[in-house]
């Protein structure tokens, strides 16, 4: 399949999906930072492994869900860094 140009609406939809899931996770688990770069990497790695399984299963729904989860983990990791909550 050839690459296609991403419209502003598509890009906004992708950001919105990640932001909504991020907000759900904050409500569920609270607004506490991660503690270390190792914790950040561990969460991202766990979601990455689930993404690999979603790709192997050829499920577009699972792929989208796991990509969203990776995005959530990246945002949480960056927010934790910006808050000064990471032990280097």
Secondary structure as UniProt FT lines:
FT   HELIX           8..29
FT   HELIX           37..56
FT   TURN            57..58
FT   HELIX           60..82
FT   TURN            83..84
//
